C-alpha cells in the first residue's frame, strides 16, 4: 500500500508538471515555475486525500480491473473540480494557465491507470511471453467464459502453447480471444490438429453443458488425440487447484452428469450444528455422504464402521480436510443393536444415514447368502430400532435399484430392508421418520466395474464384460450422495425416493470408452464376454412393478408409492426368521421368496 501511494503521489507530481508543459508547448516561462511549484504544494496533499477517499489502495495491482479504473476516473474527476476550488479560495485561480484543469485529470488517469494495467499485463505474461522450445502445442475446444479463464491462466504456464480455439458458435469463427484465433468448429478438431501438428487438446466446456462436453471429448478421442480437461470449477473456486492445472479426461467427464441443485438453506436447517451419524462411513458411499454432510456445518459427525482400516482412513482424511469439525470414530457392527444404542445414547445424533451394507451381487449368492441377509436386513433393523429408542429425527436408508424385482440375494435383502423400515414407520410410540433412497451404480465405488476395468487395462487386457447387452444406470459418487441428502430433507416419513439416473449405459460401451480414453484401441486391449454371473440381471429397473411414482419439486427425485404397508405381525415374523444362527442357501432363497414376493432368483 505504501509503495502504491508513493507511486501515485509521484504520478500526481508528474501529471501536474506535464500539464504545465503541454499548456506551454514544453517551454514553461521562468516566471511560471514558482507558481507551478507553489500550487503543487497545495494540490498534492489534496489529491492524495482524494485518492484515499475513493479507495484506490484497497485493490491489488496484480489483479487490476475495470472497477479499479472506474475508481481512478472518479478520483481524477473529483480532483478536477476540487483543485480549482482550492485555488479559488486562496485567490490563486487567476494565475492558473488555461487548460491545466482539463489536462491534469486526464494525465492522472493515464499515469495511474496505465501503470496498473501494464503491471498486471506483465505479471500475467501478456507483455513478453516467450515460450520455451519444448512447450507442448495444444488446441482448446470451447470459446466461452471457461475457455477465456483458461487462456488467461495458461499465459503463466510455460508447459502449453495454445495454437487455436474451436467453437460451434459461428459468430466467433475467425475472431481472436486473448490473442488466440477461433479456427473452426468442434467437429473440425481432427483436421485442425493434423494441419497444425497438434497431439493434445484441452476441453474447456463447463460441466453443466454435459451434452456439448461429451461430444467434444468423443470427437477428440475419435481423432486419436491426447484429451485433457480443466479441473472442476468447484475445486478452482475453493482454491484447491488452478484452472491451468489441466488433467486427463476421466470416464466421469464422458458420462456427462449435470450438477445437482440442492436446497442449501433447507439442508443447513437439517444438518447445521446437529450431530449426524453415518453407518458404513468407511465405504465409498458412506464416506462421500460424510463429506457432503460436512459442507453444511454439522455440530458433530459420528463415523460408525466395522472395518478398522476404513475407519482409520476416513478419520485421517477428515483430520486434514475438516480440522475444526468435531468427529467421533466408532468401530462397530450394525447387527449389534445394544452396542449401537449405547453409541447413539452417548452422541445423541439427530440424523442417521445408514449406508452399511453388503452389495456385491455374485459374492452374496451361495454360501454367503445368509451373511448378506443378516448384514443388510438385521443390520438395518438394529440400526433403525437403536435410532427409534434414542429419538433420532430422521433415519435414511441407502438402497439400490437391485431391490426392484430382485433376482439376487443382495437385491432381495435390500428390498426386505426397505419394507422393514416401512413397517417401523407405522409403529406407534416413536418420532423417527424413515426415508429410503434408491439409486443405481456409482462410478468408482468399491466393487464396481470401473476400478476393475482400470486394472485390466493397466495389465494390458483383456477387459471382461459378462454380456454384450448388459446395461446399467450410472451416476457419480458425489451426485448420489448429494441426492441422498436432498431426499433426507424432503422426506416426511415412509417414502421411498428414486433417483433420476439418466439413460442406461451398455457396459460394453463403458469398456470401449475406458479403453479409448486410456489411449488404446480394441485391437490392443480386447474385450471378452464371460457370461452372466450368479444373481445378475441383464438390466436394472428403477421402479417396481405395481408401484406408482409421484413427481417432487426436485427434478432428479421421484417418490415410489407402493401398494400396502407391512404390519406388526409381518415384522415379528421377519425377526423370528432372522433369529436363526445360520441357514442354507436354499433356506435363504425360499425365505426371501416369502418375505419379498417379487423376488425371482436368476436361473443362470
Beta strands, then each sheet from edge to edge (+ up, - down):
strand 1: 136-141
strand 2: 160-166
strand 3: 176-177
strand 4: 180-184
strand 5: 200-203
strand 6: 226-229
strand 7: 247-248
strand 8: 275-279
strand 9: 300-305
strand 10: 327-331
strand 11: 351-354
strand 12: 394-400
strand 13: 433-439
strand 14: 441-443
strand 15: 463-465
strand 16: 471-472
strand 17: 474-476
strand 18: 496-499
strand 19: 505-506
strand 20: 527-529
strand 21: 548-551
strand 22: 557-561
sheet 1: 3+ 4- 2- 1- 5- 6- 7+
sheet 2: 10+ 9+ 8+ 11+ 12+ 13+ 18+ 22- 21+
sheet 3: 14+ 17+
sheet 4: 15+ 20+
sheet 5: 16+ 19-
end
